[in-house]
């Protein structure tokens, strides 16, 4: 796992390459950045840490010229500069790799890169240059591929190569490893080391403390738009960094009650196969999985490997070919719709909050009704809504999951992402469902809310429900799952006990080596060596 | 001139106005703007073209006036739909209604006046060849302009940097903005180009195709042009084929009516539209091709952050 060459990393000496002084950014009366000072030296990897909404993105956008600060100044190599636009930032020597890639799906690698370069050399000359740079930095790429056909890791390489072709002196990376397998992340760290060896500075935004400790020379920590600390991340413990980010100690999850053994299977998936519904979707191949009462099964995998299609098939948004492909508490449900599956005791929390899990323009009490209208809660009487009942229920969910809202029954869209996520998970857990299927339970949620949600999932399982969690966050998978399976290109590996499987093995399976379904440690090792 | 030669010639003339309008709309849609006002822009192009030609006696002035009128109308659309970010569908339909009404108002004075004949190209010897002579070397100048335009649009979109920027704006306007390209300027210019082409297509109707002015003479061709762009999967080469197909069916049904095939003429008149719709449905089944070429931001308004 050591992609850094080992040894302590010294922060390079020297004067600052870029310095932000007293940066304040107002959105209306909201201070997204409040008097921020930041200094980055040449050749260092400088971590910018903070929770969602701490102001990291705003600060980075100011440095990259896509936002203008309300107050404060930026110094580049000691000279005061204005950065009115991203192209001005690029001319200075600042490159940026975005978290949500800024690539054009319908264009080729070369075309995408040509768009970012100011000079107008021919496309074939550019393609040769792309091949040269990508080989030099260990980022293999085919210049003629269309972006839509590339994996997420390859897309990130396109972004990085695009920046490198402009010989940047500062490279800003926004959550670069959030979409990568552990192996891809290690490759990325090697590339970053090659860059810093040439004196390029990297501003590295992340909330993954372990990797920050592993690769970064220096860290600046933001909270509520302010710098709360600067430190050497290698000297601090991950727990200390986390408490600086959150401003309070996060209490550890407890699952002291052991997983009950030999309990009955509550969710059973048998040879589920589905063709892809459209060309950019993934077909599901012969998926079988049992989830027993009392346990949490986690499904890991990189985005876009069939998790969305799998969730749709299990929830009933997409019907299976046979009724027995999906069984809820022993009853065949493969040909039943979502509501019928809910009546069998199942509950579903989709990945997409707005539009899929909740209707933003409806009040919370109405959103409660959307999944609870026929689950025996008596919210409907001969087709008439019991508004008192829905309000009571919404209030109960809000209270037990600490959903913070501005009024007693606001529109769902007015809640922050984390609060809405707590509400959506709470809405289903409140039912005490026999089977809960949840996709990305803590996506874009801050650490405090994530802890609440994860604890609730564990408690639900220990009370006798079967819980299936689909997540791209490996830390989350290992934190809460009793067994782990990996989804790759529409295949699901065997579910292995979480305690006996290593992150490396999961990483290899995520990269596609678990596709025979029969993979075990031995075969993985074999596949790795061959 | 043989019967076959006559039919082929008229097919080309029926296809040309569609090709003009559809090429312009293709460029606008590649930039991510759905302008449903093609019919209206064609109508003002037709009446202004006819009026200018009638007053100066020069078809060239007519063509230029048609282009200018189409651009003015498109500029109006651009200001409302792009600058004020009004709903593109509603603005486009409004432009169509506005253009049809305005053209009727302006054209009132020109109803029933015969047009000025546009001379056909005549190359000695070549134009006198049998069948291909008139078809290849003896069309009116607009036809050659249309073909050059189709090639030019293809070259621009896929071979130049400006075309690449235009496609990138249509594919992902947020990324294009983040790279520092002006989404508004790109789209506004694309819409103006669309207006110029639609205006020229309209002028072709009143200068060459009919040639005279009658109210509502565009007869739904703007809508067909819109459909053709989709039918062609936003590819200029396919657009030429689509325009010729529509032209062929509309001419052949006329001949079928003349021969008297025993089908009510109303049904035959529907034929070009039905063929276009069927073709659209068939082409839509090839999802892979469509999804790579469909501009992902088509019809979506763009408002930059702060």
Interface residues (C-beta under 8 A of the other chain):
Chain A: X27 X66 X67 X68 X85 X86 X87 X90 X98 X101 X102 X103 X104 X105 X106 X107 X111 X114 X115 X116 X120 X146 X148 X278 X279 X280
Chain B: X161 X164 X165 X167 X168 X171 X172 X174 X175 X176 X178 X179 X180 X181 X287 X288 X291 X292 X293 X295 X296 X305 X306
